Amino acid sequence: MRELASNLPAALPEIPRKRYFAIGEVSELCAVKPHVLRYWEQEFPQLKPVKRRGNRRYYQQEDVLMVRRIRSLLYEQGFTIGGARQRLKEMPKPSHITAAAHRLSSPSKSHSKKVQLAALRTELESLLKLFDR
């Protein structure tokens, strides 16, 4: 297990603000090979990229975040596929994180960025508590 963790990149690149990502882009953003992504689609019902013409997969922001969550559970925290699947069922829906990130990226006039950062931090800390169980 230690060998696997040592082969992982230290930090993943920032996710660009795009609507759709091809499987190759998600592979690079999440440091996971494309065949692994296709396998995870079968194992994790939460991961459902849009399929278009020619059965090409197009991932959205929340799909990329889900892939990173799955990757973290399997590669960094040492969960099995079944254990990671169970942990994801217990976690809040990814839309909460996406909504918080969207609020941060497009601030309303009534809230300052500091307030939004504090709210995002609170949400992230609550997620970290789920991982510490």
C-alpha positions in Angstrom: 0.0 0.0 0.0 2.8 2.4 0.8 4.3 1.8 -2.7 1.0 2.8 -4.3 0.7 6.0 -2.2 4.3 7.0 -3.0 3.6 6.8 -6.8 0.7 9.3 -6.5 1.3 13.0 -7.4 1.6 15.3 -4.4 -1.2 17.6 -5.5 -3.8 17.3 -8.2 -4.2 20.2 -10.7 -7.0 22.7 -10.3 -10.2 21.8 -12.2 -10.8 24.3 -15.0 -14.1 26.0 -15.3 -15.7 24.1 -18.1 -19.0 22.4 -18.5 -17.8 19.1 -20.0 -14.5 17.1 -19.8 -13.4 14.2 -22.0 -12.2 11.1 -20.3 -8.6 11.9 -21.2 -8.9 15.3 -19.4 -10.4 13.7 -16.3 -7.7 11.1 -16.4 -5.1 13.9 -16.2 -7.0 16.0 -13.6 -7.4 13.0 -11.3 -4.2 11.1 -12.0 -6.2 8.0 -12.9 -5.9 6.0 -16.2 -8.9 6.0 -18.5 -9.6 2.3 -18.2 -9.8 2.7 -14.4 -12.4 5.5 -14.9 -14.5 3.2 -17.0 -14.2 0.4 -14.4 -15.2 2.8 -11.6 -18.3 3.7 -13.6 -19.5 0.1 -13.3 -18.6 -0.1 -9.6 -19.9 3.3 -8.3 -23.5 4.3 -9.2 -22.7 7.9 -8.2 -20.4 8.2 -11.2 -22.5 8.6 -14.4 -20.9 10.7 -17.1 -23.0 11.9 -20.0 -22.7 9.6 -23.0 -23.0 11.2 -26.5 -22.6 10.1 -30.1 -20.3 7.1 -30.5 -20.6 6.3 -26.8 -18.1 9.0 -25.9 -18.1 10.0 -22.2 -18.4 13.6 -21.1 -17.8 14.3 -17.4 -19.2 17.3 -15.6 -17.6 19.2 -12.7 -19.4 17.1 -10.1 -18.2 13.9 -11.9 -14.6 15.1 -11.6 -15.1 15.8 -7.9 -16.6 12.4 -7.4 -13.7 10.7 -9.2 -11.3 12.6 -6.9 -13.3 11.4 -3.9 -13.2 7.8 -5.1 -9.5 8.1 -5.8 -8.9 9.4 -2.3 -10.9 6.7 -0.7 -9.2 3.9 -2.6 -5.6 5.1 -3.0 -4.9 7.4 -0.1 -7.2 6.0 2.6 -6.9 2.4 1.7 -10.6 1.5 1.3 -11.7 -1.5 -0.8 -14.1 -0.9 -3.6 -17.0 -2.1 -1.4 -15.8 0.0 1.5 -15.5 3.1 -0.7 -18.9 2.5 -2.1 -20.4 2.3 1.4 -18.5 5.5 2.5 -19.8 7.4 -0.5 -23.4 6.5 0.4 -22.8 8.0 3.9 -21.3 11.2 2.5 -23.3 14.3 1.6 -24.3 14.7 -2.1 -21.6 16.3 -4.3 -24.1 19.1 -5.3 -23.4 20.6 -1.8 -19.8 21.1 -2.6 -20.5 22.2 -6.2 -23.0 24.7 -5.0 -20.5 26.1 -2.4 -17.8 26.4 -5.1 -20.3 28.1 -7.4 -21.3 30.6 -4.7 -17.7 31.4 -4.2 -16.9 31.9 -7.8 -19.9 34.1 -8.5 -20.4 36.2 -5.3 -23.6 38.1 -4.8 -23.5 41.7 -3.8 -24.9 41.1 -0.3 -22.2 38.7 0.8 -18.5 39.4 1.0 -15.9 37.0 -0.1 -14.8 36.5 3.5 -18.2 35.3 4.5 -18.3 33.0 1.5 -14.9 31.6 2.3 -15.9 31.0 5.9 -19.0 29.1 4.7 -17.0 27.0 2.2 -14.4 26.3 4.9 -17.2 25.1 7.3 -18.6 22.8 4.6 -15.1 21.4 3.9 -14.4 20.8 7.6 -17.7 18.9 8.0 -16.5 16.7 5.1 -13.2 16.1 6.8 -15.0 15.0 9.9 -16.8 12.3 7.9 -13.4 11.0 6.7 -12.0 10.9 10.3 -14.6 8.4 11.5 
